[in-house]
C-alpha cells in the first residue's frame, strides 16, 4: 500500500521552501548534463532520451484542491529524489511484481541518499549499499552514513561544494526533522538502525517501512490519480499472491530446505554491523543482471522430491487412512480392531511400538494395515462367536491365523504364499454364524481366494473389491441376505476363475466380465425370488472371452433378449448352463446349442421360449439334467433325448408338446425325476408307464409326475421297487386312454412316499390298509376313480397328512367323523373332501352331493 505522509505541522515556510527547491531543481536539470563517468546513466539517456524530468509533461502538477497536501508532499519528495541522484517517476512494487519495468539498483539509490557514489554503490562512510532482493553478501551499515551526508557527483557539478546552508541543505534538514527512518536492511541491502530518509517513487519511506524493489516508469511523469490506482492494483495483486502462496504452503506442508537456509542467511547478514567489503568487487550490475537478481524469491517452495505420504504418521493416522470415520464409532468392527491393535498386548506384531512414527511406504506399514484389515474382517463376521477361533487375534503373524486340525485336507483361516503375502481366506459353514463383509477387505490386495459359508451373511458387497486385482476365486456358498448391487469392478478382475455367490437378494445389473483375461471357469449367480437382478443375456455371454468357461448359472435372474447363436461355438467346455427362472427370454432355442458337446445340465425353464426342441441337443451325450418346463414349446420331443444314458432329471411340464414321450434308455441307474405334466387343451402327450417302469431303475427314482398324459395298462407292480420314491402323481384328465387295475401290493414298500396322487383314471379295488405305514405321507388324493369298499381307519394315524380327497368314488364308503371330526379336526389338515352321501363327514371342506 502506498503510504503518503502529510506532516500536519508543516508551516508555510516549509511549503515555500519546497516550492523554491522544486523550481531550483528544474533549473539545474535544464542547465546541467549528466557526469561523464556514469556509464549506467549514459545508457539510460541513450535508451530513453533526456532525463525524465525534462519532459514537459513532468512539469504538470495536479492542482486539485483535494490533493493539495499530497501534491505538497509529492513535490518535496520529487525534489529530494532529484537532489540525491535518483531518477524521477520511480514506483514501489510488491514482491516479484515487475510490471515490465526496469529494476533500479538499490545500491546506487542507497549510496546516493547516504551521500556516497551511486556508480559504485559505496556510501560516504565507505559501506556498500546492495539493494537487490538476494541478501547474500549485503552489508547494512555500509549502505548509509551515520549522520553526515556528502553531495553526489551530480550535485558537485551543479553547485559549489563550499557553499554553506544552501536550499538543498535546508530541505534536507527539514526532511530529517519530518521523517527519521530506522530502516531494517535484512534482505534489502540497507543498514540496520540506519537513520536517514529514503526516497522512492517520489515518497519518503517511513521508519520500519520495507522497500522490496523499484522500477522506472516508461513515461517521465504520470497523472497522480493513475499512479495511485496502479499502485492500489499492484498492492491488491501482491496480497492475493501472498494469500495463494500461503494457502499452498500450509496445504502441502512441505518447504524447500534451500529457501529456509537462504532466509536464515538473509537474517544473519542483515543484522550484521558493518562487515568489510573489498572495493574492487563492489561494482554495479547492469540492469538486466539486476532484474534477474530481483526474480529470486525468499517464499518457501515445495520440494519436488517431497510427498505427503512420506511424512511421518501416527498409528491412528495410518489406520484412519484405511477406514475413515467408522474407526471412530464405538462398537464398530473398525473401532474394535483399532482398540485391539493399539492397546492389546497381542495387537502389534513382534513387540512393535504402536507409538512410533510411521511412513506409509514402508513394508512395516503394509504389514500393520494388513493385520488391521484381518482384525476388522474378524469382528465384522462376529468372530468372538465363532465355534473355532482359528488362531485369529493371536500375537503371531496373520499367516499363522488358521487351524488345520478341523479338516486334515484343508485349513480354515488365513493362508499365505511363500513370500508371506496373505493370499487366501477360507471360513467353513460350521464356524461363522453371520455378519457382513467389511470395506477393509479391499486392503488385502494380494488376496487370490475368498471362500465363506456363513449361515446368514448380510449387508452389501463393498466397492473396495475393486482393489483385489489378484482375485481368482470368490465364493459364498450358502444362501444369504446380501443385497444392493454387485460392484462392476468384479468383471475387471483379470485373473478371475470362479465367481460363485449362492442365492441372494441382489438388485441392479449383472456385471460384464470383459476385463477378464480368458481365465473364467465358473459364473454362479442365482438369486432368491424377492431379488431384482437383471441383465441382457447376449451382452453378458459376449463379454465372456474365456474358452475355459464350464458353468453359467443365472437362476431367477431377469435376463432379457433371445438366446444368441454366437457364443456356443466358443463354449465347447461348458458343462452347466442355467439361464431360466427369470421369465424374460423369448424366441426359440438355437440349433447352435448342440455345439456344446460337453454339456451336462441345460436349464432353460421359466421363460417365454417358443418353437420346437432342436434335435442337435442330442449331441450332448453326457446330458444329466434337461429342464425345459414352463415355456411355450410345442411339437414332438426329439427321440435323441432317449439316448441320454446318464439322465438324472427330465422336466418338460407346462408346455404344449404332443406325440409320444421318447422311450428312455435302459438301466438309468441315476434317474431321479421325470416330470411330464403337459398343458394342452386338445392334444395329449402319450406316456407308456408300463414300459417306463420295466426299464426304470430300482434305487434312485424319487419323483414321477405325468399330468394330462395318456396312459394305458395297469399300475405296474415294478413301481413298488423304487423304494426312494417320494412322489407318484398320475393324472389322465380328459383322456380316453386311462389306467386300469388296482393299487399293487408292492406299493407297501414305498414308505418314503410323501405324495400319493392317482386321479382321474379308471383304477378299481379297495384302498389298502398298508397306507397307514406311509408315515411321511402328506397328500392322499384318490378322487375321480372307481375305488370301492370302506376307507381304512389307518388313514387317521398318518401324522403329517395335510390333504385328503376321496370324492367322486361312488362305491366308496366310510366314517370320517370318527377319524377326523369328532375329536376335532387336526389343524394341519388343510383339505378334506369326500362324497357325503356315502361317507360321513361333518367337517369336510367339499361334499359334492351336499347342497349348501
Secondary structure by P-SEA (a helix, b strand, c coil): cbbbbbcccccaaaaaaaaaaaaaaaaaaaccccccccaaaaaaaaacccccccccccccccccccaaaaaaaaaaaaaaaaaacccccccccccccccccccccaaaaaaaaacccccccccccbbbbbcccccccccccccccccbbbbcaaaaacccccccccaaaaaaaaaaaaccccccccccccccccbbbbbcccccccccccccbbbbbccccccaaaaaaaaaaaaaaaaaaaaaaaaaaaaaccccaaaaaaaaaaaaaaacccccccccccccccaaaaaaaaacccccccccccccccccccaaaaaaacccccccccccaaaaaaaaacccccccccccccccccccccaaaaaaaaaaaaaaaaaaaccccccccccccccccccccccccccccccccccccccccccbbbbcccccccccccccccccccccbbbbbcccccccccccccccccccbbbbcccccccccccccccccccccccccccccccccccccccccccccbbbbbbcccccccccaaaaaaacccccccbbbbcccccccccccccccccccccbbbccccccccccccccccccccccbbbbccccccccccccccccccccbbbbccccccccccccccccccccbbbbccccccccccccccccccccbbbbccccccbbbbbaaaaaaaacccccccbbbbccccccccccccccccccccbbbbbbccccccccccccccccccccccccccccccccccccccccccccccbbbbccccccccccccccccccccbbbbccccccccccccccccccccccccbbbcccccbbbccccccccccc
